[in-house]
Amino acid sequence: MKVLHLITPILFGLTMATAAHAEDKVLRIATEGAFYPGNFTKPDGSLDGFEIELAKDLCTRMKVTCEIAAQDWDGLIPSLNAGKYDAIMASMSITDKRLEVVDFSIPYIRVSLAFATMGDGPLADLPGTGTVVNLDDEAAAGPAIAALHEALKGKTIGAQTATVGVDYLTKAFGGDITLNEYKSAEQSDLDLLAGRVDAVFAGAPILAASLSKPEMKGVKIAGYTLSGSMFGRGAGVAVRKGDDALKTDFNEAIRAAAADGTMSKLFVKWYGIDLTPEWK
């Protein structure tokens, strides 16, 4: 009996120590710190943005302590695989090429494209503003695209060359619109401000970054925001190959943040629209 009494507190102490150790775990997350509003560096050197707030929320759910640091884009994956970081949250798209060297969580940003136009321009009242349409749902998307098609007839739309945006506009609207292609978002923004295009079609995060600039204060998002598998798989948390436990933890935390509305609130705060993914 004395032996049993001695073992019980020892086992209890070990259990408590293990639990405390789990909660004291530090998770090192890398971000770019230069992609407003997803992640950016403030004048005081601190990091802020959608992904910074989401990362902190996910870490709380995972019961780990977050250390978030900025890393140049080209060094993100090499630094992860070298063990400098445990994960990457930097609006990094899930692609087959990247999956050769890292693993990804489920996506936490849905790839969505939208139209930006002058607030007093001819397309300011495009139908569907504030509504996300999934192009994979043909029954729901059909009427929305028909309404957009009618409104865009005869208009000039700008988009960045060699992107899914150009591919989609060409396929969906063909010769009913004039398509101007640009090498950068800055170039298309300038033509929008100058009235040389009626709208710019680009990724919602890119448009959010453009609209944050003082010179773009007269520009607004208008019309349906479009999503679907044709635009890609979205952005996820990158982890080292084989780190299945951490990937599972992130997956569970991301689903929980979506289920209780946290992700939706953060998206609306930073992007002005809900880009929460839809998972099967």
Sequence and secondary structure as in RCSB ss.txt:
>XXXX:A:sequence
MKVLHLITPILFGLTMATAAHAEDKVLRIATEGAFYPGNFTKPDGSLDGFEIELAKDLCTRMKVTCEIAAQDWDG
LIPSLNAGKYDAIMASMSITDKRLEVVDFSIPYIRVSLAFATMGDGPLADLPGTGTVVNLDDEAAAGPAIAALHE
ALKGKTIGAQTATVGVDYLTKAFGGDITLNEYKSAEQSDLDLLAGRVDAVFAGAPILAASLSKPEMKGVKIAGYT
LSGSMFGRGAGVAVRKGDDALKTDFNEAIRAAAADGTMSKLFVKWYGIDLTPEWK
>XXXX:A:secstr
 HHHHHHHHHHHHHHHHHHHHHHT EEEEEE SEETTTEEE TTS EESHHHHHHHHHHHHHT EEEEEE  GGG
HHHHHHTTS SEE SS B  HHHHTTEEE S SB  EEEEEEETTSTTTT TTTT EEETT HHHHHHHHHHHHH
HHTT EEEEETTSHHHHHHHHHHGGGSEEEEESSHHHHHHHHHHTS SEEEEEHHHHHHHHTSGGGTTEEEEEEE
EE GGG   B  EEETT HHHHHHHHHHHHHHHHTTHHHHHHHHHHSS       
